Amino acid sequence: MTTARWEAEIRVIQSLFPWFRPFAVPGRVAGFHGYFVGPRTRIPYEVTVRSRIADYPEKEPGVYIDPHPESHHWIGDNRLCYVRQGHTWNPAEDTFAQALVFAAKYIGEFDGT
């Protein structure tokens, strides 16, 4: 990930999800961390989207949520498994913010089920 890309990602997140904070471990991982509140239970879900710096943006970031609203949509490394309807990850256009949108939709659908 280039410095310019990282700075652009931060600007997008700050405009859409200002309560999420960027983090980075130089040469290792980068991402964003914050909370979404469940619409039915009011449970605060800790959400992290992150990627290995060497892999981003070529590979989509992982989405991690704690606690899990349900037990079926999780991959072995504890990240959310989701499907993009009619769209595959495009490194030139897709962003960390889109991963946060998936997290918010997932929590909205499965909170309290």
C-alpha positions as protocol buffer text, in pm:
chain_id: "A"
residue {
  index: 1
  type: MET
  ca { x: 0 y: 0 z: 0 }
}
residue {
  index: 2
  type: THR
  ca { x: 135 y: 337 z: -94 }
}
residue {
  index: 3
  type: THR
  ca { x: 137 y: 635 z: 141 }
}
residue {
  index: 4
  type: ALA
  ca { x: -100 y: 820 z: -93 }
}
residue {
  index: 5
  type: ARG
  ca { x: -347 y: 529 z: -88 }
}
residue {
  index: 6
  type: TRP
  ca { x: -335 y: 507 z: 293 }
}
residue {
  index: 7
  type: GLU
  ca { x: -395 y: 881 z: 328 }
}
residue {
  index: 8
  type: ALA
  ca { x: -690 y: 859 z: 86 }
}
residue {
  index: 9
  type: GLU
  ca { x: -836 y: 566 z: 282 }
}
residue {
  index: 10
  type: ILE
  ca { x: -810 y: 768 z: 604 }
}
residue {
  index: 11
  type: ARG
  ca { x: -992 y: 1064 z: 444 }
}
residue {
  index: 12
  type: VAL
  ca { x: -1274 y: 838 z: 321 }
}
residue {
  index: 13
  type: ILE
  ca { x: -1319 y: 672 z: 660 }
}
residue {
  index: 14
  type: GLN
  ca { x: -1310 y: 1008 z: 841 }
}
residue {
  index: 15
  type: SER
  ca { x: -1585 y: 1139 z: 615 }
}
residue {
  index: 16
  type: LEU
  ca { x: -1811 y: 832 z: 642 }
}
residue {
  index: 17
  type: PHE
  ca { x: -1728 y: 682 z: 983 }
}
residue {
  index: 18
  type: PRO
  ca { x: -1557 y: 956 z: 1187 }
}
residue {
  index: 19
  type: TRP
  ca { x: -1568 y: 747 z: 1507 }
}
residue {
  index: 20
  type: PHE
  ca { x: -1340 y: 483 z: 1350 }
}
residue {
  index: 21
  type: ARG
  ca { x: -966 y: 529 z: 1400 }
}
residue {
  index: 22
  type: PRO
  ca { x: -681 y: 426 z: 1172 }
}
residue {
  index: 23
  type: PHE
  ca { x: -399 y: 206 z: 1297 }
}
residue {
  index: 24
  type: ALA
  ca { x: -84 y: 71 z: 1140 }
}
residue {
  index: 25
  type: VAL
  ca { x: 209 y: -146 z: 1234 }
}
residue {
  index: 26
  type: PRO
  ca { x: 474 y: -33 z: 983 }
}
residue {
  index: 27
  type: GLY
  ca { x: 558 y: -305 z: 735 }
}
residue {
  index: 28
  type: ARG
  ca { x: 292 y: -538 z: 874 }
}
residue {
  index: 29
  type: VAL
  ca { x: -77 y: -443 z: 900 }
}
residue {
  index: 30
  type: ALA
  ca { x: -302 y: -141 z: 864 }
}
residue {
  index: 31
  type: GLY
  ca { x: -671 y: -83 z: 913 }
}
residue {
  index: 32
  type: PHE
  ca { x: -944 y: 85 z: 1110 }
}
residue {
  index: 33
  type: HIS
  ca { x: -1106 y: 17 z: 1446 }
}
residue {
  index: 34
  type: GLY
  ca { x: -1428 y: 134 z: 1607 }
}
residue {
  index: 35
  type: TYR
  ca { x: -1777 y: 32 z: 1714 }
}
residue {
  index: 36
  type: PHE
  ca { x: -2122 y: -12 z: 1567 }
}
residue {
  index: 37
  type: VAL
  ca { x: -2417 y: -41 z: 1803 }
}
residue {
  index: 38
  type: GLY
  ca { x: -2667 y: -320 z: 1736 }
}
residue {
  index: 39
  type: PRO
  ca { x: -3001 y: -172 z: 1627 }
}
residue {
  index: 40
  type: ARG
  ca { x: -3211 y: -413 z: 1836 }
}
residue {
  index: 41
  type: THR
  ca { x: -2994 y: -514 z: 2131 }
}
residue {
  index: 42
  type: ARG
  ca { x: -2793 y: -189 z: 2161 }
}
residue {
  index: 43
  type: ILE
  ca { x: -2484 y: -408 z: 2206 }
}
residue {
  index: 44
  type: PRO
  ca { x: -2164 y: -225 z: 2107 }
}
residue {
  index: 45
  type: TYR
  ca { x: -1988 y: -441 z: 1846 }
}
residue {
  index: 46
  type: GLU
  ca { x: -1613 y: -386 z: 1824 }
}
residue {
  index: 47
  type: VAL
  ca { x: -1525 y: -380 z: 1454 }
}
residue {
  index: 48
  type: THR
  ca { x: -1182 y: -396 z: 1296 }
}
residue {
  index: 49
  type: VAL
  ca { x: -1106 y: -400 z: 925 }
}
residue {
  index: 50
  type: ARG
  ca { x: -744 y: -478 z: 850 }
}
residue {
  index: 51
  type: SER
  ca { x: -506 y: -602 z: 588 }
}
residue {
  index: 52
  type: ARG
  ca { x: -143 y: -690 z: 558 }
}
residue {
  index: 53
  type: ILE
  ca { x: 22 y: -381 z: 412 }
}
residue {
  index: 54
  type: ALA
  ca { x: 197 y: -593 z: 148 }
}
residue {
  index: 55
  type: ASP
  ca { x: -139 y: -735 z: 33 }
}
residue {
  index: 56
  type: TYR
  ca { x: -348 y: -417 z: 14 }
}
residue {
  index: 57
  type: PRO
  ca { x: -517 y: -310 z: -208 }
}
residue {
  index: 58
  type: GLU
  ca { x: -471 y: -621 z: -420 }
}
residue {
  index: 59
  type: LYS
  ca { x: -652 y: -831 z: -157 }
}
residue {
  index: 60
  type: GLU
  ca { x: -968 y: -733 z: 25 }
}
residue {
  index: 61
  type: PRO
  ca { x: -927 y: -648 z: 395 }
}
residue {
  index: 62
  type: GLY
  ca { x: -1060 y: -880 z: 662 }
}
residue {
  index: 63
  type: VAL
  ca { x: -1357 y: -781 z: 879 }
}
residue {
  index: 64
  type: TYR
  ca { x: -1346 y: -879 z: 1246 }
}
residue {
  index: 65
  type: ILE
  ca { x: -1640 y: -826 z: 1484 }
}
residue {
  index: 66
  type: ASP
  ca { x: -1659 y: -891 z: 1857 }
}
residue {
  index: 67
  type: PRO
  ca { x: -1889 y: -1024 z: 1984 }
}
residue {
  index: 68
  type: HIS
  ca { x: -2025 y: -1228 z: 1693 }
}
residue {
  index: 69
  type: PRO
  ca { x: -2398 y: -1160 z: 1647 }
}
residue {
  index: 70
  type: GLU
  ca { x: -2440 y: -1521 z: 1527 }
}
residue {
  index: 71
  type: SER
  ca { x: -2214 y: -1822 z: 1476 }
}
residue {
  index: 72
  type: HIS
  ca { x: -2242 y: -1921 z: 1109 }
}
residue {
  index: 73
  type: HIS
  ca { x: -2065 y: -1656 z: 897 }
}
residue {
  index: 74
  type: TRP
  ca { x: -1709 y: -1685 z: 1024 }
}
residue {
  index: 75
  type: ILE
  ca { x: -1387 y: -1804 z: 862 }
}
residue {
  index: 76
  type: GLY
  ca { x: -1127 y: -1999 z: 1062 }
}
residue {
  index: 77
  type: ASP
  ca { x: -912 y: -1693 z: 1142 }
}
residue {
  index: 78
  type: ASN
  ca { x: -1219 y: -1533 z: 1305 }
}
residue {
  index: 79
  type: ARG
  ca { x: -1306 y: -1295 z: 1021 }
}
residue {
  index: 80
  type: LEU
  ca { x: -1648 y: -1240 z: 873 }
}
residue {
  index: 81
  type: CYS
  ca { x: -1730 y: -1438 z: 559 }
}
residue {
  index: 82
  type: TYR
  ca { x: -1942 y: -1233 z: 322 }
}
residue {
  index: 83
  type: VAL
  ca { x: -2027 y: -1238 z: -46 }
}
residue {
  index: 84
  type: ARG
  ca { x: -2027 y: -937 z: -274 }
}
residue {
  index: 85
  type: GLN
  ca { x: -2340 y: -955 z: -486 }
}
residue {
  index: 86
  type: GLY
  ca { x: -2244 y: -921 z: -853 }
}
residue {
  index: 87
  type: HIS
  ca { x: -1911 y: -755 z: -778 }
}
residue {
  index: 88
  type: THR
  ca { x: -1564 y: -882 z: -705 }
}
residue {
  index: 89
  type: TRP
  ca { x: -1298 y: -683 z: -522 }
}
residue {
  index: 90
  type: ASN
  ca { x: -1143 y: -422 z: -750 }
}
residue {
  index: 91
  type: PRO
  ca { x: -818 y: -280 z: -606 }
}
residue {
  index: 92
  type: ALA
  ca { x: -848 y: 39 z: -813 }
}
residue {
  index: 93
  type: GLU
  ca { x: -1194 y: 126 z: -681 }
}
residue {
  index: 94
  type: ASP
  ca { x: -1274 y: -60 z: -359 }
}
residue {
  index: 95
  type: THR
  ca { x: -1178 y: 60 z: -11 }
}
residue {
  index: 96
  type: PHE
  ca { x: -1165 y: -19 z: 359 }
}
residue {
  index: 97
  type: ALA
  ca { x: -1484 y: 187 z: 388 }
}
residue {
  index: 98
  type: GLN
  ca { x: -1673 y: -68 z: 179 }
}
residue {
  index: 99
  type: ALA
  ca { x: -1565 y: -340 z: 421 }
}
residue {
  index: 100
  type: LEU
  ca { x: -1709 y: -129 z: 705 }
}
residue {
  index: 101
  type: VAL
  ca { x: -2035 y: -98 z: 513 }
}
residue {
  index: 102
  type: PHE
  ca { x: -2052 y: -479 z: 495 }
}
residue {
  index: 103
  type: ALA
  ca { x: -1990 y: -496 z: 871 }
}
residue {
  index: 104
  type: ALA
  ca { x: -2266 y: -243 z: 942 }
}
residue {
  index: 105
  type: LYS
  ca { x: -2514 y: -428 z: 717 }
}
residue {
  index: 106
  type: TYR
  ca { x: -2424 y: -762 z: 874 }
}
residue {
  index: 107
  type: ILE
  ca { x: -2473 y: -626 z: 1227 }
}
residue {
  index: 108
  type: GLY
  ca { x: -2801 y: -465 z: 1119 }
}
residue {
  index: 109
  type: GLU
  ca { x: -2926 y: -796 z: 986 }
}
residue {
  index: 110
  type: PHE
  ca { x: -2803 y: -1036 z: 1255 }
}
residue {
  index: 111
  type: ASP
  ca { x: -2805 y: -832 z: 1576 }
}
residue {
  index: 112
  type: GLY
  ca { x: -3034 y: -1002 z: 1825 }
}
residue {
  index: 113
  type: THR
  ca { x: -3105 y: -1310 z: 1612 }
}
